[in-house]
Amino acid sequence: MNNVLFILILLLVVPTINAQETKKVFVTRDANGVLVFSDSPQAGAEELTLSSRANIMAATDPTLPLAKKPAAEPFKVEIVQPEEQGTVRDNTGSVYVSGKISPMFERGLMVRLLVDGKAQTEPQNNTVFILRDIERGEHKLQMELFDKNGKIIATSPVTTFYLHRASVISPN
């Protein structure tokens, strides 16, 4: 059994040793000027010396280049509704305010609404506010965006709107 195993190993190893020997390669040009490669010498052939195996590429560095983190884009806050110089008609004095934050609103950010320069509500985690019992006339809105630490990181431009309500004196 050992002899059979030894012979099998020998048969597998001997061809690989012969394959690793240096082979000679010759190059010539045919009648059309095309290069012809051969392992047997022919008249006018030049012998090529190969320094390494042609099908093995040199190793490359597999690590990716360090990419610089893009600079954080500053947040921008704007009031979408009501529109600048817009008119809201509501006899109950209700005003729906919505805003937009770009880039995308992140977890932990808070928004506070100012009506006529005074904080109307506590900071909340969305940009939709419902105001109740607002007096008729001109009002100014502004939104403030707070980070996780409670620091103001952006404010919207002041938006002016007009609330129209039926008058107690002249309901028509």
URZINOR-V260366 format. One record per helix or strand. SS is the DSSP state (2 for helix, 1 for strand). FROM is the first residue (numbers start at 1). LEN is the number of residues. If there is no record, write none. Layout:
BEGIN
ss = <SS/SS>
from = <FROM/FROM>
len = <LEN/LEN>
END
This chain:
BEGIN
ss = <2/1/1/1/1/1/1/1/1/1/1/1/1/1>
from = <2/25/35/46/76/86/95/110/118/124/128/137/152/159>
len = <18/5/4/3/6/4/8/6/2/1/4/10/4/6>
END
